[in-house]
Amino acid sequence: MRIILLLVLSLGSLLAFEQKTEMGLFGAAYSDYHNEIAAEGNSKITLKNDSFQTDAQIEFLYSKKYAQRRYLLLNELYLSKEKGDYGASLGKRVKFWGEMEGFSIADVYNQKNYLKDPFDKSAKYGAWGGDITRYFDENSLEIGVKFYEEDLKLPTDTTPYAPFAMRYDKKLQLEDKRYTPTFYIKTNLVNDTYLDSEASIVFLHGYDNKRSYIPIDANTLAQYAYRVNKVLLLAHAIYNDTIFKTELAYTDVIKNDTISDYTQLSAGVEHSLYAVLGQSDITLFGEYYRYLYSDDTKLKNVDISEVYDNDLFLAMRMSFNDVGNSELKGGILKDIQNGEQVIKATFKTRLFENFILKSEYLHIDPAASGTLLSRFGRSSRFTLAMYYTF
């Protein structure tokens, strides 16, 4: 015990310690499911000195009603190092690639956490990997690898927003081995000659973040991970108070005769208005998403979580610029082809110094059949939450 205590004290004297924690309770009222009360939170911890930095993030969710929505997760744990024009990291981490507000085609490094919220694009699982980055002033070149493909839980029919009417086996089926690496090269280019603009190009070889679904037996499905060559382009340009954005992706499916190669396209515009209605700022968003398939005779593998094919996203964010950093966001995602839509509105504000109040309304108006949203049915959800931060 004395040795452990001395070791802890020694590390504390050698490393700077930072932490940020958010814990809270929320209640969710569903129109088509049983209501729930749940606790959730996360804690981010950083240890650093002049030589390296270690980051960790722990997340938890505990629903009183739904047993599947209970977990304690070490979602990030990685070591990073910066020296001169180079940077490197190794471990489990969450990366964010993308330009769009509604859905980012290019955000392919991590898998989505469906148990937390299938309608929250920030709900993601950390992935084990490593990367090395070379900086050239504002530009950069990053080479990285993912080491491991993990099993992925999906909600069952006893949990809100279950995607299947049949049983689901969380054990991942793979084209190759689970430890077969996925490599990527990412370059970032900044230009301010005529317009302030930034573009990133990513080349990826290995397992796709999308998955196919195959039968295990007559009543059970499982995910199937297949390998791809993927090219991604992310770009934006700024003109006055308007940002023009695009994301493009082409996926070449390797060694799979049933799944078609596909292209994903998205374009968007973001315009900000300042000092509206007093001191408030308003930002308006408009985005469009589209899939194109190379072979109509093969499976058109739109991922189970994606309803972003021929869809239009319109949204607004109001920042009140008050002492509570209050913010109101609202948007609608509408499928132009079949008319289904998702409407979402959120509000958050800080109370006193350490408390955050959040509320959210979600409404799903699905197509008659044949889509992911039609499995959820016409339904609504209202959530009210209070978090304590320290």
Secondary structure by P-SEA (a helix, b strand, c coil): caaaaaaaaaaaaabbbbbbbbbbbbbbbbccccccccccbbbbbbbbcccbbbbbbbbbbbbccccccccccccccbbbbbccccccccccccccccccccccccccccccccccccccccbbbbbbbcbbbbbccccccccccccbbbbbbbbccccccccccbbbbccccccccccccccbbbbbbbbcccccbbbbbbbbcccccbbbbbbccccbbbbbbbbbbbbbbbbccccccccccbbbbbbbbccccccccbbbbbbbbbbbbccccccbbbbbbbbbbbccccccccccccccccccccbbbbbbbbbccccccbbbbbbcccccccccbbbbbbbbbbccccbbbbbbbbbbbcccccccccccccbbbbbbbccccc
